[in-house]
Amino acid sequence: MTEEKQQEQETKIKSDIKLETKTGELVVKSDLNAPEELPEEIKKKLEKNKADKKEIKGRKKKRKDDKKVSVGIAHIKATYNNTIVTLTDLAGNVLSWASAGSAGFKGPKKSTPYAAQIITRIAVEKARKYGLKEVSVMVKGVGTGRESAVRALNANGLIISLIKDITPIPHNGCRPKKPRRV
């Protein structure tokens, strides 16, 4: 009886994942890799922010040429108080960015792994119009959102080619404060 249940589970899994061959390549299609929808609360906050910005803007911007970038760099700055995700092309020109504060998180919630996951999803959605598919990840800082932001990049359909930690480390730089006398 347990063997029958295992076979049923295997057939369910196989029906979810479809294998196709195109020009000799094996392509795996799965609903598991599809990006999830943003929570309703965050969608409402983002729409409200867009509406407020449209009211403030009086002059028109110059229209930038839409460029197609397939390979880029993802800069993740995770501090104790905030997490910022910036997606750029290889030259360093910003394609999209998002921060926990801009997504509507306030106070100590800004530095959580959940906030990092949400803002990564927002930044990737903005960068989709440029055709970004593969990124090298540069992580800076020691905040709690570091790892979850990198995982969220992969979960939202970007291929990660490199992960590099660029946290600044002093080589015995500034002189420390004198010790307290008690």
Backbone as a printed PyTorch tensor [residue, N CA C, xyz], in Angstrom:
tensor([[[  0.8200,  -1.1940,   0.0000],
         [  0.0000,   0.0000,   0.0000],
         [  0.8630,   1.2560,   0.0000]],

        [[  1.9680,   1.2490,   0.7190],
         [  2.8530,   2.4060,   0.7320],
         [  3.5260,   2.5790,  -0.6300]],

        [[  3.7850,   1.4850,  -1.3380],
         [  4.3920,   1.5760,  -2.6600],
         [  3.4470,   2.2640,  -3.6400]],

        [[  2.1530,   1.9880,  -3.5130],
         [  1.1730,   2.6330,  -4.3890],
         [  1.1270,   4.1430,  -4.1460]],

        [[  1.1830,   4.5440,  -2.8830],
         [  1.1830,   5.9790,  -2.5540],
         [  2.4220,   6.6630,  -3.1090]],

        [[  3.5730,   5.9830,  -3.0040],
         [  4.8090,   6.5530,  -3.5420],
         [  4.7190,   6.7200,  -5.0520]],

        [[  4.1260,   5.7400,  -5.7300],
         [  3.9830,   5.8330,  -7.1820],
         [  3.0500,   6.9750,  -7.5580]],

        [[  1.9710,   7.1650,  -6.7950],
         [  1.0470,   8.2770,  -7.0630],
         [  1.7430,   9.6210,  -6.8950]],

        [[  2.5590,   9.7480,  -5.8380],
         [  3.2870,  10.9920,  -5.6190],
         [  4.2810,  11.2400,  -6.7450]],

        [[  4.9660,  10.2030,  -7.1980],
         [  5.9320,  10.3550,  -8.2800],
         [  5.2500,  10.7840,  -9.5740]],

        [[  4.0690,  10.2300,  -9.8520],
         [  3.3640,  10.6310, -11.0750],
         [  2.8790,  12.0690, -10.9750]],

        [[  2.4770,  12.5270,  -9.7740],
         [  2.0890,  13.9340,  -9.6040],
         [  3.2700,  14.8510,  -9.8690]],

        [[  4.4350,  14.4920,  -9.3190],
         [  5.6360,  15.3050,  -9.5200],
         [  6.0180,  15.3280, -10.9930]],

        [[  5.9520,  14.1710, -11.6730],
         [  6.3060,  14.1060, -13.0870],
         [  5.3350,  14.9080, -13.9520]],

        [[  4.0660,  14.9820, -13.5360],
         [  3.1090,  15.7610, -14.3220],
         [  3.3580,  17.2540, -14.1690]],

        [[  3.9050,  17.6770, -13.0050],
         [  4.2210,  19.0930, -12.7920],
         [  5.4360,  19.5200, -13.6140]],

        [[  6.4140,  18.6090, -13.7640],
         [  7.6500,  18.9320, -14.4760],
         [  7.6060,  18.2660, -15.8390]],

        [[  7.7730,  19.0550, -16.9060],
         [  7.7370,  18.5320, -18.2650],
         [  9.1130,  18.6870, -18.8910]],

        [[  9.6110,  17.6390, -19.4870],
         [ 10.9040,  17.6870, -20.1550],
         [ 10.6960,  17.8300, -21.6530]],

        [[ 11.4020,  18.7470, -22.2620],
         [ 11.3130,  18.9440, -23.6980],
         [ 12.7240,  19.0640, -24.2520]],

        [[ 12.9200,  18.5930, -25.4560],
         [ 14.2080,  18.7550, -26.1020],
         [ 14.0590,  19.7120, -27.2730]],

        [[ 14.8990,  20.7240, -27.2940],
         [ 14.9280,  21.6810, -28.4030],
         [ 16.3800,  21.7860, -28.8530]],

        [[ 16.6400,  21.4020, -30.0400],
         [ 17.9830,  21.4170, -30.6390],
         [ 19.0040,  20.7430, -29.7230]],

        [[ 18.6470,  19.5890, -29.2090],
         [ 19.5830,  18.8200, -28.4060],
         [ 19.7150,  19.2540, -26.9610]],

        [[ 19.0290,  20.3230, -26.5470],
         [ 19.1250,  20.7870, -25.1680],
         [ 17.9560,  20.2590, -24.3690]],

        [[ 18.1930,  20.0000, -23.1230],
         [ 17.1500,  19.5250, -22.2280],
         [ 16.5790,  20.7170, -21.4820]],

        [[ 15.3130,  20.9840, -21.6660],
         [ 14.6590,  22.1340, -21.0440],
         [ 13.6770,  21.6240, -20.0110]],

        [[ 13.7980,  22.1210, -18.7940],
         [ 12.8990,  21.7100, -17.7210],
         [ 11.9180,  22.8440, -17.4730]],

        [[ 10.6280,  22.5610, -17.6380],
         [  9.6010,  23.5420, -17.3540],
         [  8.9270,  23.1410, -16.0600]],

        [[  8.8110,  24.0750, -15.1460],
         [  8.2110,  23.7590, -13.8620],
         [  7.4790,  24.9740, -13.3330]],

        [[  6.3630,  24.7480, -12.6560],
         [  5.6470,  25.8360, -12.0000],
         [  6.3370,  26.2400, -10.7120]],

        [[  7.2660,  25.4000, -10.2360],
         [  7.9610,  25.7060,  -8.9970],
         [  8.8930,  26.9000,  -9.1650]],

        [[  9.4500,  27.1140, -10.3640],
         [ 10.3830,  28.2090, -10.6030],
         [  9.6950,  29.5130, -10.9740]],

        [[  8.3940,  29.4940, -11.1330],
         [  7.6730,  30.7170, -11.5050],
         [  7.6930,  31.6980, -10.3440]],

        [[  7.9460,  32.9930, -10.6120],
         [  7.9730,  33.9630,  -9.5190],
         [  6.6020,  34.1250,  -8.8880]],

        [[  6.6000,  34.2780,  -7.5760],
         [  5.3440,  34.4220,  -6.8510],
         [  4.8420,  35.8560,  -6.9640]],

        [[  3.5690,  36.0180,  -6.6950],
         [  2.9690,  37.3480,  -6.6730],
         [  3.3780,  38.0630,  -5.3910]],

        [[  3.4310,  39.3810,  -5.4530],
         [  3.7060,  40.1660,  -4.2520],
         [  2.4840,  40.1370,  -3.3510]],

        [[  2.6770,  40.2150,  -2.0370],
         [  1.5250,  40.2960,  -1.1310],
         [  0.6940,  41.5450,  -1.4000]],

        [[ -0.5990,  41.4680,  -1.1160],
         [ -1.5370,  42.5510,  -1.4160],
         [ -1.1680,  43.8540,  -0.7130]],

        [[ -0.7260,  43.7620,   0.5550],
         [ -0.3780,  44.9720,   1.3000],
         [  0.7340,  45.7440,   0.5990]],

        [[  1.7450,  45.0290,   0.1440],
         [  2.8980,  45.6780,  -0.4890],
         [  2.5100,  46.2250,  -1.8510]],

        [[  1.6490,  45.5070,  -2.5870],
         [  1.1670,  46.0340,  -3.8740],
         [  0.4650,  47.3730,  -3.6800]],

        [[ -0.4010,  47.4430,  -2.6520],
         [ -1.1350,  48.6840,  -2.3870],
         [ -0.1880,  49.8260,  -2.0380]],

        [[  0.8170,  49.5380,  -1.2030],
         [  1.7800,  50.5810,  -0.8210],
         [  2.5520,  51.0840,  -2.0310]],

        [[  2.9710,  50.1590,  -2.9210],
         [  3.7180,  50.5570,  -4.1120],
         [  2.8610,  51.4100,  -5.0490]],

        [[  1.5940,  51.0200,  -5.2220],
         [  0.6980,  51.8110,  -6.0790],
         [  0.4600,  53.1940,  -5.4940]],

        [[  0.3260,  53.2650,  -4.1750],
         [  0.1290,  54.5570,  -3.5110],
         [  1.3580,  55.4450,  -3.6940]],

        [[  2.5560,  54.8550,  -3.5620],
         [  3.7950,  55.6120,  -3.7620],
         [  3.8940,  56.1300,  -5.1940]],

        [[  3.5080,  55.3130,  -6.1820],
         [  3.5450,  55.7480,  -7.5800],
         [  2.6030,  56.9210,  -7.8120]],

        [[  1.4060,  56.8380,  -7.2220],
         [  0.4260,  57.9060,  -7.3920],
         [  0.9350,  59.2070,  -6.7710]],

        [[  1.5590,  59.1090,  -5.5940],
         [  2.1020,  60.2980,  -4.9430],
         [  3.2180,  60.9180,  -5.7730]],

        [[  4.0720,  60.0990,  -6.3500],
         [  5.1840,  60.6130,  -7.1550],
         [  4.6810,  61.3030,  -8.4170]],

        [[  3.6100,  60.7690,  -9.0250],
         [  3.0690,  61.3880, -10.2410],
         [  2.5050,  62.7740,  -9.9440]],

        [[  1.9090,  62.9490,  -8.7590],
         [  1.3650,  64.2580,  -8.3840],
         [  2.4770,  65.2710,  -8.1600]],

        [[  3.5910,  64.8240,  -7.5770],
         [  4.6960,  65.7340,  -7.2630],
         [  5.4200,  66.1810,  -8.5220]],

        [[  5.6140,  65.2740,  -9.4580],
         [  6.3840,  65.5940, -10.6650],
         [  5.6270,  66.6050, -11.5260]],

        [[  6.2820,  67.6930, -11.8570],
         [  5.6620,  68.7000, -12.6980],
         [  6.2360,  68.6920, -14.1010]],

        [[  7.5410,  68.4990, -14.1930],
         [  8.1720,  68.5340, -15.5090],
         [  8.3640,  67.1250, -16.0440]],

        [[  8.4950,  67.0210, -17.3350],
         [  8.6340,  65.7220, -17.9740],
         [ 10.1070,  65.3650, -18.1030]],

        [[ 10.3930,  64.0980, -17.9340],
         [ 11.7550,  63.6020, -18.0940],
         [ 12.0120,  63.2730, -19.5580]],

        [[ 13.2900,  63.2630, -19.9080],
         [ 13.6560,  62.7790, -21.2330],
         [ 13.4630,  61.2760, -21.2510]],

        [[ 12.9560,  60.7670, -22.3370],
         [ 12.7050,  59.3340, -22.4680],
         [ 14.0200,  58.6270, -22.7450]],

        [[ 14.3570,  57.6680, -21.8880],
         [ 15.5790,  56.8970, -22.0980],
         [ 15.3260,  55.8330, -23.1610]],

        [[ 16.3520,  55.5270, -23.9410],
         [ 16.2310,  54.4610, -24.9310],
         [ 16.1560,  53.1290, -24.2040]],

        [[ 15.2090,  52.3000, -24.5940],
         [ 15.0950,  50.9820, -23.9910],
         [ 16.2190,  50.1110, -24.5150]],

        [[ 17.0780,  49.6820, -23.6050],
         [ 18.1960,  48.8350, -24.0010],
         [ 17.9670,  47.4240, -23.5010]],

        [[ 18.4720,  46.4580, -24.2210],
         [ 18.3420,  45.0600, -23.8470],
         [ 19.6510,  44.5980, -23.2260]],

        [[ 19.5800,  44.1510, -21.9890],
         [ 20.7480,  43.6880, -21.2580],
         [ 20.4430,  42.2880, -20.7520]],

        [[ 21.2230,  41.2990, -21.1820],
         [ 20.9640,  39.9380, -20.7230],
         [ 21.8320,  39.5660, -19.5270]],

        [[ 22.9980,  40.2060, -19.3920],
         [ 23.9130,  39.9190, -18.2880],
         [ 24.1320,  41.2070, -17.4980]],

        [[ 24.0690,  41.1000, -16.1720],
         [ 24.2460,  42.2860, -15.3460],
         [ 24.8620,  41.9470, -14.0090]],

        [[ 24.8270,  42.9390, -13.1170],
         [ 25.3830,  42.7930, -11.7730],
         [ 24.2960,  43.1430, -10.7690]],

        [[ 24.1560,  42.3360,  -9.7270],
         [ 23.2210,  42.6280,  -8.6450],
         [ 24.0300,  43.0320,  -7.4270]],

        [[ 23.8550,  44.2800,  -6.9860],
         [ 24.5320,  44.7790,  -5.7970],
         [ 23.5480,  44.6920,  -4.6310]],

        [[ 23.9320,  43.9820,  -3.5760],
         [ 23.0830,  43.8490,  -2.3910],
         [ 23.8230,  44.4840,  -1.2280]],

        [[ 23.2270,  45.5280,  -0.6530],
         [ 23.8160,  46.1850,   0.5130],
         [ 22.9270,  45.8800,   1.7070]],

        [[ 23.4190,  45.0280,   2.6050],
         [ 22.6370,  44.6040,   3.7630],
         [ 23.2710,  45.1650,   5.0260]],

        [[ 22.6550,  46.1920,   5.5880],
         [ 23.1510,  46.7800,   6.8270],
         [ 22.2790,  46.2990,   7.9730]],

        [[ 22.6090,  46.7520,   9.1780],
         [ 21.8030,  46.3730,  10.3400],
         [ 20.4190,  47.0130,  10.2860]],

        [[ 20.2820,  48.1470,   9.5920],
         [ 19.0220,  48.8870,   9.5930],
         [ 18.2220,  48.7890,   8.3060]],

        [[ 18.8260,  48.3810,   7.2010],
         [ 18.1240,  48.4060,   5.9220],
         [ 18.7780,  47.4150,   4.9600]],

        [[ 18.0930,  47.1240,   3.8700],
         [ 18.6450,  46.2950,   2.7960],
         [ 18.3100,  46.9720,   1.4770]],

        [[ 19.3050,  47.1350,   0.6040],
         [ 19.1200,  47.7810,  -0.6880],
         [ 19.6100,  46.8430,  -1.7850]],

        [[ 18.7840,  46.6240,  -2.7960],
         [ 19.1500,  45.7700,  -3.9330],
         [ 19.1660,  46.6450,  -5.1800]],

        [[ 20.2870,  46.6510,  -5.9040],
         [ 20.4250,  47.4280,  -7.1290],
         [ 20.8630,  46.5030,  -8.2500]],

        [[ 20.1450,  46.5210,  -9.3660],
         [ 20.5080,  45.7180, -10.5300],
         [ 21.0800,  46.6530, -11.5950]],

        [[ 22.2900,  46.3560, -12.0620],
         [ 22.9670,  47.2060, -13.0340],
         [ 23.4020,  46.3790, -14.2310]],

        [[ 23.7950,  47.0960, -15.3130],
         [ 24.4260,  46.3900, -16.4260],
         [ 25.9080,  46.2360, -16.0910]],

        [[ 26.6890,  45.6750, -17.0050],
         [ 28.0940,  45.4080, -16.7160],
         [ 28.9240,  46.6850, -16.5690]],

        [[ 28.4470,  47.7870, -17.1570],
         [ 29.1580,  49.0530, -17.0310],
         [ 28.8320,  49.7590, -15.7170]],

        [[ 27.8200,  49.2920, -14.9900],
         [ 27.4450,  49.9070, -13.7250],
         [ 26.2700,  50.8510, -13.8200]],

        [[ 25.6420,  50.9440, -14.9930],
         [ 24.4610,  51.8010, -15.1470],
         [ 23.2550,  51.1060, -14.5260]],

        [[ 22.5330,  51.8180, -13.6650],
         [ 21.4470,  51.2210, -12.8930],
         [ 20.2520,  50.9080, -13.7880]],

        [[ 19.7740,  49.6690, -13.7110],
         [ 18.5610,  49.2560, -14.4140],
         [ 17.3610,  49.3730, -13.4870]],

        [[ 17.5020,  48.8980, -12.2520],
         [ 16.4250,  48.9950, -11.2720],
         [ 17.0140,  48.8840,  -9.8720]],

        [[ 16.2660,  49.3700,  -8.9090],
         [ 16.6860,  49.2550,  -7.5190],
         [ 15.4590,  49.1970,  -6.6390]],

        [[ 15.6480,  48.7180,  -5.4260],
         [ 14.5700,  48.6840,  -4.4370],
         [ 15.2020,  48.6390,  -3.0590]],

        [[ 14.5510,  49.2610,  -2.1080],
         [ 15.0110,  49.2050,  -0.7270],
         [ 13.8340,  48.8450,   0.1540]],

        [[ 14.1420,  48.3960,   1.3510],
         [ 13.0860,  47.9800,   2.2640],
         [ 12.2010,  49.1670,   2.6340]],

        [[ 12.7700,  50.3430,   2.7450],
         [ 11.9780,  51.5290,   3.0580],
         [ 11.0410,  51.9040,   1.9270]],

        [[ 11.5030,  51.7710,   0.6870],
         [ 10.6510,  52.1210,  -0.4570],
         [  9.5270,  51.1110,  -0.6570]],

        [[  9.7060,  49.8850,  -0.1350],
         [  8.6700,  48.8610,  -0.2670],
         [  7.6220,  48.9830,   0.8310]],

        [[  7.8050,  49.9180,   1.7650],
         [  6.7950,  50.1460,   2.7930],
         [  7.1160,  49.5520,   4.1450]],

        [[  8.3010,  48.9570,   4.2970],
         [  8.6770,  48.4360,   5.6110],
         [  9.1980,  49.5830,   6.4720]],

        [[  8.8770,  49.5470,   7.7580],
         [  9.3120,  50.6120,   8.6580],
         [  9.9950,  50.0230,   9.8840]],

        [[ 10.9120,  50.8050,  10.4380],
         [ 11.5540,  50.4280,  11.6920],
         [ 12.3770,  49.1630,  11.5910]],

        [[ 12.2920,  48.3170,  12.6070],
         [ 13.1320,  47.1100,  12.6300],
         [ 12.7420,  46.0730,  11.5800]],

        [[ 11.5810,  46.2300,  10.9430],
         [ 11.1710,  45.2640,   9.9080],
         [ 11.9770,  45.4310,   8.6280]],

        [[ 12.6490,  46.5960,   8.4690],
         [ 13.3930,  46.8460,   7.2320],
         [ 14.5830,  45.9150,   7.0560]],

        [[ 15.1620,  45.4530,   8.1580],
         [ 16.3760,  44.6450,   8.0480],
         [ 16.1000,  43.1520,   8.1360]],

        [[ 14.8540,  42.7310,   7.9880],
         [ 14.5210,  41.3060,   8.0890],
         [ 14.7780,  40.5730,   6.7730]],

        [[ 14.9620,  39.2620,   6.8310],
         [ 15.1290,  38.4790,   5.6040],
         [ 13.8870,  38.5280,   4.7010]],

        [[ 12.7040,  38.6200,   5.3070],
         [ 11.4740,  38.7000,   4.5110],
         [ 11.4540,  39.9790,   3.6760]],

        [[ 11.8510,  41.0880,   4.2840],
         [ 11.9060,  42.3560,   3.5480],
         [ 12.9050,  42.2620,   2.3950]],

        [[ 14.0430,  41.6180,   2.6270],
         [ 15.0510,  41.4480,   1.5690],
         [ 14.4870,  40.6310,   0.4150]],

        [[ 13.7060,  39.6140,   0.7350],
         [ 13.1020,  38.7680,  -0.2970],
         [ 12.1070,  39.5700,  -1.1280]],

        [[ 11.2850,  40.3770,  -0.4760],
         [ 10.2690,  41.1610,  -1.1750],
         [ 10.9230,  42.2180,  -2.0660]],

        [[ 11.9200,  42.9380,  -1.5440],
         [ 12.5170,  44.0040,  -2.3580],
         [ 13.3140,  43.4310,  -3.5170]],

        [[ 13.8850,  42.2400,  -3.3440],
         [ 14.5750,  41.5970,  -4.4630],
         [ 13.5830,  41.2750,  -5.5670]],

        [[ 12.4110,  40.7950,  -5.1800],
         [ 11.3660,  40.4880,  -6.1690],
         [ 10.9400,  41.7560,  -6.9030]],

        [[ 10.8040,  42.8750,  -6.1760],
         [ 10.4060,  44.1450,  -6.7970],
         [ 11.4640,  44.6040,  -7.7970]],

        [[ 12.7410,  44.5340,  -7.3990],
         [ 13.8260,  44.9790,  -8.2790],
         [ 13.9130,  44.1150,  -9.5300]],

        [[ 13.7120,  42.8040,  -9.3890],
         [ 13.7770,  41.9040, -10.5450],
         [ 12.6150,  42.1810, -11.4990]],

        [[ 11.4240,  42.4510, -10.9600],
         [ 10.2770,  42.7630, -11.8170],
         [ 10.5290,  44.0380, -12.6220]],

        [[ 11.1470,  45.0440, -11.9880],
         [ 11.4600,  46.2820, -12.7090],
         [ 12.4880,  46.0370, -13.8070]],

        [[ 13.4460,  45.1320, -13.5470],
         [ 14.5250,  44.8890, -14.5080],
         [ 14.1160,  43.9490, -15.6330]],

        [[ 12.9710,  43.3080, -15.5280],
         [ 12.5290,  42.3670, -16.5680],
         [ 12.3510,  43.0500, -17.9240]],

        [[ 11.9450,  44.3270, -17.9270],
         [ 11.7170,  45.0030, -19.2080],
         [ 13.0100,  45.2170, -19.9890]],

        [[ 14.1650,  45.0850, -19.3050],
         [ 15.4510,  45.1980, -19.9910],
         [ 15.9670,  43.8420, -20.4750]],

        [[ 15.2840,  42.7670, -20.1380],
         [ 15.6760,  41.4350, -20.5930],
         [ 16.7980,  40.8200, -19.7840]],

        [[ 16.9290,  41.1920, -18.5210],
         [ 17.9970,  40.6740, -17.6640],
         [ 17.7470,  39.2030, -17.3390]],

        [[ 18.7690,  38.3520, -17.5780],
         [ 18.6250,  36.9230, -17.3450],
         [ 19.6810,  36.3610, -16.4140]],

        [[ 20.8730,  36.9200, -16.4570],
         [ 21.9890,  36.3760, -15.6820],
         [ 22.6660,  37.4950, -14.9190]],

        [[ 23.0080,  37.2490, -13.6460],
         [ 23.6360,  38.2840, -12.8300],
         [ 24.8220,  37.7280, -12.0600]],

        [[ 25.7850,  38.6170, -11.8200],
         [ 26.8450,  38.3640, -10.8500],
         [ 26.4270,  39.1260,  -9.6010]],

        [[ 26.5350,  38.5140,  -8.4490],
         [ 26.0310,  39.1150,  -7.2130],
         [ 27.1980,  39.6460,  -6.3930]],

        [[ 27.1200,  40.9250,  -6.0210],
         [ 28.0970,  41.5590,  -5.1410],
         [ 27.3890,  41.8940,  -3.8340]],

        [[ 27.7930,  41.2380,  -2.7490],
         [ 27.1340,  41.4210,  -1.4570],
         [ 28.0200,  42.2730,  -0.5680]],

        [[ 27.4300,  43.3200,   0.0150],
         [ 28.1670,  44.2000,   0.9130],
         [ 27.3870,  44.3390,   2.2060]],

        [[ 28.0750,  44.2030,   3.3380],
         [ 27.4380,  44.4130,   4.6270],
         [ 27.2060,  43.1240,   5.3880]],

        [[ 26.7240,  43.2900,   6.6260],
         [ 26.5890,  42.1510,   7.5290],
         [ 25.1590,  41.9740,   8.0160]],

        [[ 24.1940,  42.5470,   7.3320],
         [ 22.8070,  42.4800,   7.7820],
         [ 22.1920,  41.1010,   7.6120]],

        [[ 20.9890,  40.9550,   8.1520],
         [ 20.3200,  39.6570,   8.1150],
         [ 19.7110,  39.3490,   6.7460]],

        [[ 19.6140,  40.3360,   5.8680],
         [ 18.9820,  40.1200,   4.5700],
         [ 19.9110,  39.6520,   3.4820]],

        [[ 21.1860,  39.4430,   3.7840],
         [ 22.1680,  39.0600,   2.7680],
         [ 21.7770,  37.7890,   2.0220]],

        [[ 21.6580,  36.7170,   2.7870],
         [ 21.4690,  35.4060,   2.1860],
         [ 20.0990,  35.2800,   1.5220]],

        [[ 19.0700,  35.8150,   2.1650],
         [ 17.7240,  35.6720,   1.5930],
         [ 17.5830,  36.4870,   0.3120]],

        [[ 18.3100,  37.5960,   0.1860],
         [ 18.2610,  38.3760,  -1.0520],
         [ 18.8850,  37.5850,  -2.2070]],

        [[ 19.9880,  36.9020,  -1.9420],
         [ 20.6390,  36.0880,  -2.9850],
         [ 19.7260,  34.9340,  -3.3930]],

        [[ 19.0970,  34.2930,  -2.4140],
         [ 18.1800,  33.1960,  -2.7120],
         [ 16.9750,  33.6870,  -3.5090]],

        [[ 16.4990,  34.9010,  -3.1820],
         [ 15.3420,  35.4580,  -3.8860],
         [ 15.6890,  35.7770,  -5.3390]],

        [[ 16.9280,  36.2020,  -5.6150],
         [ 17.3470,  36.4350,  -7.0050],
         [ 17.2030,  35.1500,  -7.8130]],

        [[ 17.6640,  34.0470,  -7.2330],
         [ 17.5790,  32.7640,  -7.9200],
         [ 16.1240,  32.3170,  -8.0530]],

        [[ 15.3250,  32.5400,  -7.0150],
         [ 13.9290,  32.1060,  -7.0320],
         [ 13.0920,  32.8910,  -8.0360]],

        [[ 13.5160,  34.1120,  -8.3790],
         [ 12.7610,  34.9350,  -9.3210],
         [ 13.2320,  34.7670, -10.7610]],

        [[ 13.9900,  33.7300, -11.0350],
         [ 14.2930,  33.3750, -12.4140],
         [ 15.5930,  33.9080, -12.9670]],

        [[ 16.4290,  34.5370, -12.1510],
         [ 17.7240,  35.0110, -12.6370],
         [ 18.7740,  33.9230, -12.4060]],

        [[ 19.6760,  33.7740, -13.3650],
         [ 20.7640,  32.8160, -13.2410],
         [ 21.9180,  33.5320, -12.5360]],

        [[ 22.4110,  32.9400, -11.4640],
         [ 23.5090,  33.5530, -10.7010],
         [ 24.8090,  32.9130, -11.1470]],

        [[ 25.7110,  33.7340, -11.7190],
         [ 26.9670,  33.2030, -12.2210],
         [ 28.1000,  33.3480, -11.2100]],

        [[ 27.9880,  34.3090, -10.2910],
         [ 29.0810,  34.5860,  -9.3610],
         [ 28.5060,  35.2380,  -8.1160]],

        [[ 28.9930,  34.8510,  -6.9590],
         [ 28.6410,  35.5290,  -5.7070],
         [ 29.9350,  35.9790,  -5.0680]],

        [[ 30.0480,  37.2900,  -4.8250],
         [ 31.2800,  37.8400,  -4.2760],
         [ 30.9440,  38.7360,  -3.0980]],

        [[ 31.6770,  38.5760,  -2.0000],
         [ 31.4860,  39.4150,  -0.8300],
         [ 32.4510,  40.5930,  -0.9260]],

        [[ 31.9080,  41.8060,  -0.9820],
         [ 32.7560,  43.0020,  -1.0980],
         [ 32.5990,  43.8990,   0.1250]],

        [[ 32.3330,  43.2820,   1.2850],
         [ 32.2210,  44.0380,   2.5230],
         [ 33.5620,  44.6790,   2.8360]],

        [[ 33.5800,  46.0000,   3.0820],
         [ 34.8710,  46.6480,   3.3710],
         [ 35.4360,  46.1800,   4.7120]],

        [[ 36.7070,  45.7990,   4.7050],
         [ 37.3750,  45.3280,   5.9190],
         [ 38.5810,  46.2280,   6.1690]],

        [[ 38.6860,  46.8310,   7.3490],
         [ 39.8370,  47.6950,   7.6110],
         [ 41.1070,  46.8740,   7.8140]],

        [[ 42.2040,  47.3450,   7.2420],
         [ 43.5110,  46.7290,   7.4630],
         [ 44.2180,  47.5570,   8.5320]],

        [[ 43.6940,  47.4950,   9.7560],
         [ 44.1700,  48.3130,  10.8780],
         [ 44.1400,  49.7920,  10.5110]],

        [[ 42.9600,  50.2720,  10.1040],
         [ 42.8020,  51.6280,   9.6040],
         [ 42.7860,  52.6860,  10.6900]],

        [[ 41.6260,  53.0870,  11.1530],
         [ 41.5000,  54.1810,  12.0940],
         [ 41.9840,  53.7640,  13.4830]],

        [[ 42.4630,  54.7490,  14.2140],
         [ 42.9100,  54.4900,  15.5740],
         [ 41.6960,  54.2940,  16.4700]],

        [[ 41.6870,  53.2310,  17.3210],
         [ 40.5260,  53.0110,  18.1830],
         [ 40.4350,  54.0360,  19.2920]],

        [[ 39.2240,  54.1480,  19.8730],
         [ 39.0110,  55.0840,  20.9690],
         [ 39.8170,  54.6450,  22.1880]],

        [[ 40.1760,  55.6250,  23.0170],
         [ 40.9360,  55.2800,  24.2290],
         [ 40.0250,  54.4880,  25.1750]],

        [[ 40.5900,  53.5890,  25.9810],
         [ 39.7440,  52.7790,  26.8680],
         [ 39.1620,  53.6250,  27.9920]],

        [[ 37.9680,  53.2740,  28.4340],
         [ 37.3060,  53.9970,  29.5150],
         [ 37.9970,  53.7040,  30.8440]],

        [[ 38.0840,  54.7430,  31.6480],
         [ 38.6060,  54.5590,  33.0090],
         [ 37.4390,  54.5830,  33.9640]],

        [[ 37.2610,  53.5460,  34.6980],
         [ 36.1280,  53.4660,  35.6180],
         [ 36.5870,  53.4790,  37.0540]]])
